[in-house]
Amino acid sequence: MKDYVSICGNIGSGKTTLLSTMEKCKQFKTFYEEPEDNPFFNDFYKDMYRWALPTQLCFLMESINNSKRAYDCKCIGVVERT
């Protein structure tokens, strides 16, 4: 079975910093969470009740895609999650 790592934690806990450090090692390929790519993100903060589900579903799809890419890469894939 192929190995990959998922970095989980709260906002501001250092996930991105850890991924940046791991990225310098040739054996790791990193996949970052990109909240600015979520088309519902700004709407969510205007009306959380209305946009919570679409926002979370978009993040879920990004997470699934990143996990698949990490699993498929030739080295050890590392995925950032919140």
Phi, psi and omega in degrees: 000140181285140178267140165209159186243138175245121180265117182244150177169169179288166176300132178080011183274352177107013180301311182295321178297316178297315178298319178300321179291315180294328181299334181287340177275133184293340183280352181247143170240123186259147178229111186270150170283133184239083182299331180290345177275351180280115184293348182259355189301310180293321177297325180302318181284345175275324181211085186299320181299317183287321191254003182299310183296309179301322180297312182293323178296321177295317176297321178298315179297320177297319180296317178297315179297316178296320178296319178295316178297321179294319180293325184277345184287160185286335179256195177277119179276141179235124185248136175268132177225154174250000000 
